Amino acid sequence: MKLQIVPLILSLALLAGCAGEIVSNGSAPSATDDSWSDSFNETQARINEQMAVDAANAAATQQNNDAMAAAQQIENQHNEEFNQNGLH
């Protein structure tokens, strides 16, 4: 279920990033304006970079969650052994 949420979050972040770029741009240039094309390409590059950062952060978070789950499982096993041996 967590894996289904990650793409949704990334999509929402992308939409929010795009909306921020459109609003902050101010006026709409003409279709023949080279600066518009340059601005669009720069915006796309920033969006791609942000998506890469978001994906890396999501992967790091998942690795951290996996490590925490493994540590919890080891602690649970240790507690079970401790209780079975009557050492409490």
C-alpha positions, -999 to 999 in steps of 0.1 A, spaced: 0 0 0 29 24 8 42 18 -27 9 31 -42 11 63 -22 46 73 -33 36 79 -70 6 99 -58 28 121 -36 53 126 -64 25 135 -88 11 161 -63 46 175 -58 50 178 -95 17 196 -99 24 219 -71 58 227 -86 44 234 -120 17 257 -106 43 276 -87 63 281 -118 33 293 -138 21 317 -112 56 332 -105 62 337 -142 40 367 -144 29 375 -180 25 351 -208 50 357 -236 42 353 -273 48 319 -289 76 333 -310 96 346 -281 129 328 -276 130 338 -239 97 319 -234 113 287 -248 144 292 -227 122 298 -196 102 267 -204 133 245 -208 148 258 -175 115 251 -158 114 216 -172 150 211 -161 141 222 -125 111 200 -125 132 170 -136 158 178 -110 132 181 -82 116 148 -93 150 131 -91 156 146 -56 121 135 -45 126 100 -58 160 97 -41 144 109 -8 116 84 -12 141 56 -17 161 67 13 130 69 34 120 34 23 155 20 32 152 37 66 118 22 72 131 -13 61 160 -9 85 137 1 114 114 -28 107 144 -52 107 156 -38 140 122 -42 155 119 -78 143 153 -86 159 142 -70 191 109 -89 191 128 -122 186 152 -114 214 123 -107 237 106 -139 228 137 -159 235 142 -141 268 106 -148 279 108 -185 268 140 -190 288 123 -177 319 149 -151 325 125 -124 335 
